[in-house]
Amino acid sequence: MKLRVENIFDKYIINLGACGIRCGFIPFGERRSESDSIRQREIDAGTSSTSSSYYYSTSFRVSFIHFSPLMLASFQHSKMLRAIRHKNILPAFSAFRAFSSSAKEMTVREALNSALDEEMSADPKVFLMGEEVGEYQGAYKITKGLLDKYGPERVLDTPITEAGFTGIGVGAAYYGLRPVVEFMTFNFSMQAIDHIINSAAKSNYMSAGQISVPIVFRGPNGAAAGVGAQHSQCYAAWYASCPGLKVLSPYSSEDARGLLKAAIRDPDPVVFLENELLYGESFPVSAEVLDSSFCLPIGKAKIEREGKDVTITAFSKMVGYALKAAEILAKEGISAEVINLRSIRPLDRSTINASVRKTNRLVTVEEGFPQHGVGAEICTSVIEESFGYLDAPVERIAGADVPMPYAANLERMAVPQVEDIVRAAKRACYRSVPLAATA
């Protein structure tokens, strides 16, 4: 029994019986409306942050392809991986993307694109794979220009089957390559979570250090705007709970560029959680950040704003909210220290605890669900290591404990807002009535 699938696999016939693949097909029809067409035009023009890839013409969707562990040997000798390993590798050009040292600002999208470009130029083992990363230039234009520069052997468009191309990526990493796997949204990574956790995260330990898995799983994470419950989840706590994975979540262009470079160079699997709404935001960058050798350390947080009265920890989009809250608090005489976590696993506990020992108060902020969240882990760390320094109960700000509503007004109520952080900081500083007193 044989199966021919679209895009990059047009050239490769996968023998189902030999490789142990299970697959299913779900046909679905035209779903475009006039608003969808407008959104498509915005995406084509680079003015929209929303992916067009949620909308497809009548076709067949590959529901899932499960790769058994026995497939590794098959893929090591497949035409696709042989092309990457041997003479068909396109030369890694030394010309980097044109960002001069005099540039003062860079969008997060440009930062991610330039990091991928430079790492692919520096190491021919690095290659990209995912849905629409090539011909379409990336659903969010993160991979724009890379197909033209490096060719289809290193920028691979895949079918809509996350389990399938994630399994191929992990197998390639077993063999010494450095895949960067893009998920159109991390909600779709649930289709591939078996490979991420069981195949990638655990292999180094289970092989007694004999197998390294240098792979990056990247894509937008958390709430966007109007995409409903199934496309709005934050996976920071999900993946950060798994030994063997490193989990990074950038906020600024400096974060995105430095952390993605670090992730690609790392010998272990890295989950790289971006935010769709940050892609188009511009941040100031220094000449050091623009240097091709620039790299940020994994496991180290950044103090974005120093303060003395209360510590606010946040990551990804919530860092911006925390900084806005700190500005409001400053007008009322409260000096807030804002910590950009950057790395969720490993977590920079020393920086967090040092800050709390100075300010004596803590507010944690995250988009994800409150139970078993990143904030809960930070609270536990502070209680264990710095309890005697606390002058007030820890305040924890998180998303509502419900699936994300679709209605815009309810959606806003389900995710933390700047005013929520301000109120929490005031409570910690005893500048407002406690919640218990108003209940």
NORSULBEL-V610349 format. One record per residue. RES is the residue in one small letter. SS is DSSP state (~ for helix, > for strand, _ for the rest). Layout:
# NORSULBEL-V610349
[[RES/SS] [RES/SS]]
This chain:
# NORSULBEL-V610349
[[m/_] [k/>] [l/>] [r/_] [v/_] [e/_] [n/~] [i/~] [f/~] [d/~] [k/~] [y/_] [i/_] [i/>] [n/>] [l/~] [g/~] [a/~] [c/~] [g/_] [i/_] [r/>] [c/>] [g/>] [f/>] [i/>] [p/>] [f/>] [g/_] [e/_] [r/_] [r/_] [s/_] [e/~] [s/~] [d/~] [s/~] [i/~] [r/~] [q/~] [r/~] [e/~] [i/~] [d/~] [a/_] [g/_] [t/_] [s/_] [s/_] [t/_] [s/_] [s/~] [s/~] [y/~] [y/_] [y/_] [s/_] [t/_] [s/>] [f/>] [r/>] [v/>] [s/>] [f/>] [i/>] [h/>] [f/_] [s/_] [p/_] [l/_] [m/~] [l/~] [a/~] [s/~] [f/~] [q/~] [h/_] [s/_] [k/~] [m/~] [l/~] [r/~] [a/~] [i/~] [r/~] [h/_] [k/_] [n/_] [i/_] [l/_] [p/_] [a/_] [f/_] [s/_] [a/_] [f/_] [r/_] [a/_] [f/_] [s/_] [s/_] [s/_] [a/_] [k/_] [e/>] [m/>] [t/>] [v/~] [r/~] [e/~] [a/~] [l/~] [n/~] [s/~] [a/~] [l/~] [d/~] [e/~] [e/~] [m/~] [s/~] [a/~] [d/_] [p/_] [k/_] [v/>] [f/>] [l/>] [m/>] [g/>] [e/_] [e/_] [v/_] [g/_] [e/_] [y/_] [q/_] [g/_] [a/_] [y/_] [k/_] [i/_] [t/_] [k/_] [g/_] [l/~] [l/~] [d/~] [k/~] [y/~] [g/_] [p/_] [e/_] [r/_] [v/>] [l/>] [d/>] [t/_] [p/_] [i/_] [t/_] [e/~] [a/~] [g/~] [f/~] [t/~] [g/~] [i/~] [g/~] [v/~] [g/~] [a/~] [a/~] [y/~] [y/_] [g/_] [l/_] [r/>] [p/>] [v/>] [v/>] [e/>] [f/_] [m/_] [t/_] [f/~] [n/~] [f/~] [s/~] [m/~] [q/~] [a/~] [i/~] [d/~] [h/~] [i/~] [i/~] [n/~] [s/~] [a/~] [a/~] [k/_] [s/~] [n/~] [y/~] [m/~] [s/_] [a/_] [g/_] [q/_] [i/_] [s/_] [v/_] [p/_] [i/_] [v/>] [f/>] [r/>] [g/>] [p/>] [n/_] [g/_] [a/_] [a/_] [a/_] [g/_] [v/_] [g/_] [a/~] [q/~] [h/~] [s/_] [q/_] [c/_] [y/_] [a/~] [a/~] [w/~] [y/~] [a/~] [s/_] [c/_] [p/_] [g/_] [l/_] [k/>] [v/>] [l/>] [s/_] [p/_] [y/_] [s/_] [s/~] [e/~] [d/~] [a/~] [r/~] [g/~] [l/~] [l/~] [k/~] [a/~] [a/~] [i/~] [r/~] [d/_] [p/_] [d/_] [p/_] [v/>] [v/>] [f/>] [l/>] [e/>] [n/_] [e/~] [l/~] [l/~] [y/_] [g/_] [e/_] [s/>] [f/>] [p/>] [v/_] [s/_] [a/~] [e/~] [v/~] [l/~] [d/_] [s/_] [s/_] [f/_] [c/_] [l/_] [p/_] [i/_] [g/_] [k/_] [a/_] [k/>] [i/>] [e/>] [r/>] [e/_] [g/_] [k/_] [d/_] [v/>] [t/>] [i/>] [t/>] [a/>] [f/_] [s/_] [k/~] [m/~] [v/~] [g/~] [y/~] [a/~] [l/~] [k/~] [a/~] [a/~] [e/~] [i/~] [l/~] [a/~] [k/~] [e/_] [g/_] [i/_] [s/_] [a/>] [e/>] [v/>] [i/>] [n/>] [l/_] [r/_] [s/>] [i/>] [r/>] [p/_] [l/_] [d/_] [r/~] [s/~] [t/~] [i/~] [n/~] [a/~] [s/~] [v/~] [r/~] [k/~] [t/~] [n/_] [r/_] [l/>] [v/>] [t/>] [v/>] [e/>] [e/>] [g/>] [f/>] [p/_] [q/_] [h/_] [g/_] [v/~] [g/~] [a/~] [e/~] [i/~] [c/~] [t/~] [s/~] [v/~] [i/~] [e/~] [e/~] [s/~] [f/~] [g/~] [y/~] [l/_] [d/_] [a/_] [p/_] [v/_] [e/>] [r/>] [i/>] [a/>] [g/>] [a/_] [d/_] [v/_] [p/_] [m/_] [p/_] [y/_] [a/_] [a/~] [n/~] [l/~] [e/~] [r/~] [m/~] [a/~] [v/_] [p/_] [q/_] [v/~] [e/~] [d/~] [i/~] [v/~] [r/~] [a/~] [a/~] [k/~] [r/~] [a/~] [c/_] [y/_] [r/_] [s/_] [v/_] [p/_] [l/~] [a/~] [a/~] [t/~] [a/_]]
